[in-house]
């Protein structure tokens, strides 16, 4: 099992006191949300949480909430299918051949929300101040869609 991210890694001394703890899982929640919407999640996750996934797809709650409530605050290879894990290994994990050429999930996440903040003439205090909202997910979704297409082309090379 590969552990991609863990909210506990982020909830240490440096986690801002003025931010909801859900925000420790916001970034990788957005990635998992995209994987679920694109059928890159595992059959096990689907079987174990079919009702919750149906609610997630209806946007009844965010995937960060789901991760903290049902997945012990972690994103692992067990939540993704083979294609989802292959993409995560190349895009979500930093310092791969793909990320060296195209950029990583973390780079895209920071760049998108820095640009959004700049448009509104403000700056996020930290990575964790990015709100766990569907509006923000929709911004990130576009970037992941784009990277997924690049990744599929990259695999052909």
LINFEN-V572345 format. One record per residue. N is the residue number from 1. RES is the residue in one letter. SS is DSSP state (alpha for helix, beta for strand, coil for the rest). PHI is phi in radians with two decimals (* if undefined). BURIAL is 1 if it has 16 or more other C-alpha atoms within 10 Angstrom, else 0. Layout:
BEGIN
n: <N;N>
res: <RES;RES>
ss: <SS;SS>
phi: <PHI;PHI>
burial: <BURIAL;BURIAL>
END
This chain:
BEGIN
n: <1;2;3;4;5;6;7;8;9;10;11;12;13;14;15;16;17;18;19;20;21;22;23;24;25;26;27;28;29;30;31;32;33;34;35;36;37;38;39;40;41;42;43;44;45;46;47;48;49;50;51;52;53;54;55;56;57;58;59;60;61;62;63;64;65;66;67;68;69;70;71;72;73;74;75;76;77;78;79;80;81;82;83;84;85;86;87;88;89;90;91;92;93;94;95;96;97;98;99;100;101;102;103;104;105;106;107;108;109;110;111;112;113;114;115;116;117;118;119;120;121;122;123;124;125;126;127;128;129;130;131;132;133;134;135;136;137;138;139;140;141;142;143;144;145;146;147;148;149;150;151;152;153;154;155;156;157>
res: <X;X;X;X;X;X;X;X;X;X;X;X;X;X;X;X;X;X;X;X;X;X;X;X;X;X;X;X;X;X;X;X;X;X;X;X;X;X;X;X;X;X;X;X;X;X;X;X;X;X;X;X;X;X;X;X;X;X;X;X;X;X;X;X;X;X;X;X;X;X;X;X;X;X;X;X;X;X;X;X;X;X;X;X;X;X;X;X;X;X;X;X;X;X;X;X;X;X;X;X;X;X;X;X;X;X;X;X;X;X;X;X;X;X;X;X;X;X;X;X;X;X;X;X;X;X;X;X;X;X;X;X;X;X;X;X;X;X;X;X;X;X;X;X;X;X;X;X;X;X;X;X;X;X;X;X;X>
ss: <coil;coil;beta;beta;beta;beta;alpha;alpha;alpha;alpha;coil;coil;coil;coil;coil;coil;coil;coil;coil;coil;alpha;alpha;alpha;alpha;coil;alpha;alpha;alpha;alpha;alpha;alpha;alpha;alpha;alpha;alpha;alpha;alpha;coil;coil;coil;beta;coil;alpha;alpha;alpha;alpha;alpha;alpha;coil;alpha;alpha;alpha;alpha;alpha;alpha;alpha;alpha;coil;coil;coil;coil;coil;alpha;alpha;alpha;alpha;alpha;alpha;alpha;alpha;coil;coil;coil;beta;beta;beta;alpha;alpha;alpha;beta;coil;alpha;alpha;alpha;alpha;alpha;alpha;alpha;alpha;alpha;alpha;alpha;coil;coil;coil;coil;alpha;alpha;alpha;alpha;alpha;alpha;coil;coil;alpha;alpha;alpha;alpha;alpha;alpha;alpha;alpha;alpha;alpha;alpha;alpha;alpha;alpha;alpha;coil;coil;coil;coil;coil;coil;coil;alpha;alpha;alpha;coil;coil;coil;coil;alpha;alpha;alpha;alpha;alpha;alpha;alpha;alpha;alpha;alpha;alpha;alpha;alpha;alpha;alpha;alpha;alpha;alpha;alpha;alpha;alpha;alpha;alpha;coil>
phi: <*;-1.74;-1.71;-1.38;-2.79;-2.60;-0.97;-1.05;-1.09;-1.73;-1.59;-1.37;-1.00;-1.42;-1.22;-1.09;-1.27;-1.61;-2.08;-1.07;-1.10;-0.93;-1.14;-1.20;-1.99;-1.03;-1.11;-1.38;-1.14;-1.11;-1.14;-1.11;-1.01;-1.07;-1.07;-1.13;-1.09;-1.84;0.96;-1.86;-1.61;-1.32;-1.10;-1.08;-1.08;-1.06;-1.15;-1.31;-2.37;-1.05;-1.16;-1.14;-1.14;-1.04;-1.16;-1.06;-1.16;-1.48;1.18;-1.29;-2.75;-1.51;-1.21;-1.03;-1.07;-1.07;-1.07;-1.20;-1.42;-1.97;-2.04;0.98;1.30;-2.18;-2.01;-2.19;-1.11;-1.22;-1.47;-2.02;-1.48;-1.04;-1.15;-1.05;-1.19;-1.08;-1.14;-1.04;-1.09;-1.63;-1.96;-1.32;-1.39;-1.29;1.07;-2.03;-1.03;-1.12;-1.16;-1.12;-1.62;-2.18;1.98;-1.76;-0.99;-1.07;-1.07;-1.08;-1.02;-1.14;-1.11;-1.10;-1.40;-1.15;-1.14;-1.06;-1.12;-1.05;-1.04;-1.73;1.04;-2.50;-2.41;-1.18;-1.13;-2.57;-0.93;-1.41;-1.41;-1.21;-1.24;-1.47;-2.23;-1.25;-1.05;-1.20;-1.04;-1.08;-1.16;-1.18;-0.99;-1.05;-1.16;-1.17;-0.96;-1.09;-1.11;-1.11;-1.13;-1.05;-1.08;-1.08;-1.18;-1.04;-1.16;-1.29;-1.21>
burial: <0;0;0;0;1;1;1;0;0;1;1;0;0;0;1;1;0;0;0;0;1;1;1;1;1;1;1;1;1;1;1;1;1;1;1;1;0;0;0;1;1;1;0;0;1;1;0;0;0;0;0;1;1;0;0;1;0;0;0;0;1;1;1;1;1;1;1;1;0;0;0;0;1;1;1;1;1;1;1;1;1;0;0;1;1;0;1;1;1;1;1;1;1;1;0;0;0;1;1;0;0;1;1;1;1;1;0;1;1;1;0;1;1;1;0;1;0;0;0;0;0;0;0;0;0;0;1;1;1;1;1;1;0;0;0;1;1;0;0;1;1;0;0;1;0;0;1;0;0;0;1;0;0;0;0;0;0>
END
